[in-house]
Amino acid sequence: MFRRTALFSVLILVLICIGSPTFSEEVEPMETVKEKKPLVLSEIGRDEGLKDLSVSSIIQDRDGFMWFGTQGGLHKYDGRDMVVYRTNPFQSDGIVHNLIQTMFYDEYNHTLWLGTYQGISKLDITSNTFTNYTMETHGLSNNIIVAITKDSSGDMWFGTMNGLNRLNPITEVLESYDISEEVVRSLLVDSKGRLLVGTYNGMWAFDYADNELDYIDIEYPSLYVMVIKEFEEGLLTLGMWDGGVMTVDMDYRIVDRFSYDDNRVYACTRLRIKLCGLVLGVEACSWRMENKYITIVEQVLKGILVTQLSILL
């Protein structure tokens, strides 16, 4: 019932989390934006080289290139031209599968990790080569990868539709961990270095000493923890399917809860007004600066909407 992804279904609601002040603060009217500083919108679609309009993940690397994970492969965009990476059945060292669910960029090693529906692909951007990890080759617990992160030791962690996986990228040794209710939806290494795991049965923390997962027993509005973020150091934000948003401190004490007309939270992010923002498949976005808000309502279901903000408040 809850196996929804950005690839197979439209996002019901994406709540853009905009800081520690209340989520319910009244939004400033659009008149606060002076006419001489207009909002400029441009679309990246098929005309710009996007081979598939189902975009699940967007990343910018340290050189400024944009990477788009889609249902039809990986796309690299330099602002003018698009390079597309797709599965070749006659090439064993290419991308493992075209259907990309999530991506993670390792800036230090300049590598891009792709979570697909047939395992993991690691792209070494410098050498432009792929290394693949699957159930068949490395013993992944499941080939559908929905969350990726890297811990302080350099190990890579992968959340799947059936368990958690840990990979040492040097030795390529992979270890799997069972999860209650199987599905891992989100991963976060917080400012204390702890690996937090969002599942369909609440949030867990990995105990490195005992090499096991410990359950975080708090009063969840919903057990379906879809996203975990630490937008401000010392404050964790949890987005839950049919549970709204909850903030907790680093001792897992509940700080605040936020409820909406539609509490099916799928993702939370923070967009910074000083940068060119990227908005994918969202119905409502809010940008905040000095207690003033600008809200843009835009349903984007055809490729990628690039939003360049030039705003004077």
Secondary structure, DSSP 8 states (H G I E B T S, - for coil): -----TTTS--S-------SS-TT-----GGGS-TTS--EEEEESGGGT-S-S-EEEEEE-TTS-EEEEETTEEEEE-SS-EEEE---TT-TTS-S-S-EEEEEEETTTTEEEEEETTEEEEEETTTTEEEEE-HHHH--S-S-EEEEEE-TTS-EEEEETTEEEEE-TTT--EEEE--TTS-EEEEEE-TTS-EEEEETTEEEEEETTTTEEEE-----S-S-EEEEEEEETTEEEEEEBTTEEEEEETT--EEEEE--SS-B--------TTS-EEE-S-SEEEEEETTEEEEEE----SSEEEEE-----
